Amino acid sequence: MTGLLAAFLSAFTLCLLIVRYQHLHSHLSHDHQLDGPQKFHIKPVPRIGGLSIASGLLCSLLIALLQNSPYVMLGLLFLGCASLPFGIGLLEDVSKAVSIRTRLIIIGIGATLLIFILPLQVASLDIPIFDEIFLIPWISIAFTIFAITGLTNAYNIIDGFNGLASMVAIITLIAITYVSFTVGDFQIIYLALIGIGAILGFFLWNYPRGLIFLGDGGAYLIGFWIASLSIFLVERHSEISPWFALLVNAYPIIETLFSIYRRKIHQNKNPGHPDGVHLHSLIFRRLSSRGISNQSDFSGNAKTSPYLWSLAGLGCAPAVLWWNSTAIQMIAFIIFTFIYIWLYSRIVLFQTPAWLHFFY
């Protein structure tokens, strides 16, 4: 709990300083573009919130180092590799000039370092034909790099509204913590808890008013942290279904895959280019069409996120309840995918389900 508290206080305090003294760094840190396809804020806001999460993780790990904690070396290794995606994301936040291709390459390098230093790689999906393919080392390594890089970028894709990506990350880390406790892996429990603490310290400044944003750096950092922990937990404990890592991250994974499909197939555009028709964007527009203002603390922006938190929880719940059953987790993942597609199609066709009117 000391690590969680240290991470929370460090992140919360740095957010306070960033917000309080933003006039000193606004020329670098502010997101001045208010008219992009995924821009829903009404005034420039610092988009370097990832610094607070990085400081929270680092502070808690340094305290653990002073206490000779057995968890600290693994944590420093994770953070060291995560510094590459975080760093390239932060550079994009202040320069607005780093291409998506360059960012993905750097994230992939961070994933590669983590894989070879630990070592860590996906060795099984509990599907015979795939498991035989994964016996070929370079295929297993390539898939693991792809998985970590993809989920890291996925958190940047879902980071569209106040509190959305950060609370999804907290929900996911709570699920990882529970399963880690069930199998007695206290190293991963510690790393998940300090992640929760650091993200929560940021979340309280980001939601509901959006006083500070994660930015690419923050989204990449939490995405890389969660991807690494998800895969590491499964590979360390054979009793945990490999589908746990997929199902617990079902929402960002499906959102990303569906976005690639939509942009490439339907729009014939570069999948790396942003658009304004993500599920969270559509929910926001339905809220706005019903006259919900974007000026108050609990604006349409803030009211969008709880719907997606619930969707993320829909994937995490069966992942936690049946963490050792591949069959159930595969079925749950397929059901989740159909629910996502059904929900998306209903909203696009202006046939929004009645339960989505709860906050209207």
N, C-alpha and C positions, 0 to 999 in steps of 0.2 A: 504493500500500500504506500510505502514511502516513495517508491519510484513513480507511482501513479500521481501522487500529490505533487511531487517535484516537477513532473512533466506538465501538469495542469497549471501550476502557479507560474512556471517559466513562460509557457505559451500565452497565458492570459495577460501577464505583465508586459510582454513584448508587444502584444496586440494593442494594449493600452498606450504604449509609447508611440507605436506607429500611427495610431489614429490621432493621438493628442498633438503630435508634431509633424503631421502630414504636410504642413505648409513648407517644411524644409526639404522634403524629398518628392513633392508632387510632380515635379517636372520629369522624374524618372519612374515613379511608382504608380501614378494614376492611370486608370483606363479612361482616356478622354474620348474614345470612340463610342458614341451612344446610339448609332444607327445601324449597326451590323445585324446580320440575320439571327444572331444569338445574344443580342444586347437588350436587356430588359430593365436596366437601371436608369435613373433619370438624372443623375449627376455623377461627376467623376469620383471614383473611389479607389483607394490604394489596393493594388492587386498583388501584394507581396506577403499575404498572410501565411504562405508556406514557410517563411522565415520563422514564424512563431512555433510552428509544429516541429521544424528541425531543431530549434533551440530547446523545446520541451524534451524531445528524445535525447539530445546530447546532454542536457543538464542531468536528467535522471540516470543516464549511463555513467557520467562522470562521478556522481554520488555513489553509484554501485561500485565503481572502480576503487574509490577511496575506502569502501566497506569490504573490499575483497570478495565481492559477490561472485558466485559461480556462473551467473548468467551474463556477465558483462562482456566477455570476449565475443560471444555469438552476437550480441547486440551491436557492438562496435563494428563487427564485420558486416552485418546487415546495413547499418547506417553508412558505412564507408562505400559500399556498392550503390546504395540508394542516393549517395551524394551526386552521382553522375546524372541520373534523370532529374533530380532536384535542381542541380546546377544549370543544366541546359534549359530547363523550364523557367528558372529565375532569370536567365539571360533573355529569354523571349519576353518575359514580363516587363523588363526595363527597356529592351531595345525594340520590341515588336518587329523583329527582322530575322528571326530564325525559322527556316522552313520546316514543315512537318516531317519531311524526309530526314533532315539532319537530326531532329529531335528523336525520331524513332531509332535511328542508327545509334545514337548515344545511349538511349534506354537499353537497346540490345547489347551494347558493350557492357553496361552495368550488370545485366542479367547473365552474360557470359562469364564475367568475373566471379559472380556469386556461385554459379554452377561449378566452376573449376576449383574455387578455393574451398568450398565446403567438403566434399563435392555434393551436388544436388541435381537430380534430374527425374523427370517423370518416367517411371519404369513399367507402369501398368495402368490400364483403364478397365480391367476385369472383363475385357472382351477378347476372346481367344485370338482372333485374327490380328487385332491391333497389338496385343501383347507379344505375339511372335515378331511383328515388325519392330517393336520397341527393343527387341533383343539386339538389334543392330545399333551400336552405341551412338553413331553420328545422327541417326534419325531421332533417337530419344533426346539427345542434347538439343537438336534443332527445334523439336517440338516444345521443349521446356523453355528455350529462349523465346519462341513465338508466344507461348502462353503468358510468360511474365511481361513481355513487351506489350502484348495485346491488352491485358488487364490494366496495366499501368496507364496506357492511353485511354482505356475505357472510362477511368475516373475523370479524365479531362473532358470527355464527351458528355458525361452526365452532370458536370459542374456548370449548370445553367441558371440556378436560382438559389436564393438565400437558404443556406442550411441543407441543401439537397445532398451533394456529394459527401459532406462531412458527417451528416447523420447516418447516411447509408454505410459509411465506413465504420462508424461506432457500432451500429447494429451488427455488422459482419464480424467485427472484432470481438464483440460479446459472444457471438456464436462460436468463434474459434476458441475463446477463453473457456467456455463451457466444455467443449469436446476435449480440449487439452487437459482440463481438470479431471475429466472422466477417465482418461488414459494415464494420468499422473505425469504429464510433461510440464514441469514447472518452469523450464526455460521459455517455452513458448507462451505460457501463461503470463510470465513477466513482460515479454516483448509485446504481447497483445495489450496488456493493461497500460503500459506506458504510452502505447499508441492511442488508446482511448483517452488517457489523461491529456495528452498534447492536443488531440483533435478537439476535445471538449473545451479546452481553454480558448481555442480559436472560435469554436461554434458560438459561444456566448456573445461574441462581438459580431459575428456574421448573421445570426438569426435572432429576431426577425428583421432587423433594420438594415442589414447589409452595410455595416460601417467599414468592413474590410473584406476583401475577396481572397480566396485561395490562390488564384493565379495558376498558371501552368505548373510552376514549381511546386506549389502545395498539392495540386491534384496528382502530379506525377509521384511525389513523395509518398502519399498515402496509398496510391495505387500499387506502387512497387513494394511497399511494406506489407500490404495485405496479400498480394500475389505470392510473395516469397514465403510468408508465414503459412498460407494455405497449402502450398505445395510441400513445404518442409514438414508440416505436421503429418500430412498423408504419407509421405515417403519414410518418415521415421517410425510409423506405426502401421504395420500391415493389417491390423484389425479394423482400421478406418477405411471405409470405401474410398477409392480414388475419385468417385463422383461427388464426394463431399466438397472438394475444392471447386468443382463446377457449380454445384447447386447453391452453395453459400454465396457465390458471386453471380448468381443467375441474372439478376437485373442488369448490372453493367455489361455483362457478356452479351446478353440478348439485345440490349439497346445498341451495342456496337455492331454486332453482326447484321442486325436489321438496318442500321444506318448505312453500312457498306452496300448491302443489297439494294436499298432504296436509291442511293446516289449513283451506283454503277449501272444497275439494270433499268430503273425507271427514269432516272434523270440524265443518264449518260454523262455523268460528271466525275471528276476526280474524287474518290472516296475520302481523301484528306481535306477537302474543302468544307467549310462549315455551311450548314443550312439551318433553316428555322422551322423544321417540321419533325423534330424529335417528339417523343411522347410527352415529355415535360413541357415543351413549347406549345403543343396542342391543348393540353390541360389549361395552361395559362391563358390561352386565347379564349377558351370557353368561359373561363372565369371573367375575363375582361369583357366578353360579349354580353355578360349579364350585369354589367355596370359596376363591377368591383373596382374601386379606385386603386391606383398604384402609388398613392401619396402617403397613406397612413402606415403605421408600423406593421400592422397585419394587412398588408396590401395583397393584391392578386399575386405578386411575386412570392410573398411569404406563405400564402395559402396554397400555393401549388405544391410545395415540397412535401407536406404530410401525406398526400396521395401516393407519392413515389416511395416514401419511407414504408408505407404499408405494403407496396408491391415488393420491395426488397425483403421485408419480413416474411412475405409469402414464400419466398425461396429459402430463407434461412430457417424457418420453422421445421419443415421436414428434414432439412440437412442436419439439424440438431437432434430431432426426435429419433431418426433412423440412420445415425451416422455410420453404422456398421453394416448396412444392407445396400448393396449395389443395386439390386433389382428395384427396391422401393425408390431409391434416389434417382435412378434412370427414369422411372415412371413419373416421379415428381417433376423432374426437369422438363420432360415432354409436356406435361400438363401446364407447367409455368409458361412454356413457349407458346402454347395455344392460347392461354389466357392473355398474354401480352399482345399477340396478333389480333385476337378478338376485340380487346379493349381499344387498340389502336384503330382498327377498322371502324368500330362503332363511333369513335370520336370524329374521325375523318368524315364520316357520313352524317354527322350531326345527329346521331342517335345515341347520345351520351347516356350511359346507364344511370338509373335514378340515384344509386348510392353515391355517385360522384357529385351529387348536388349538396352533399352534407354541409360544406362550408360556403355555399352560395348565399 
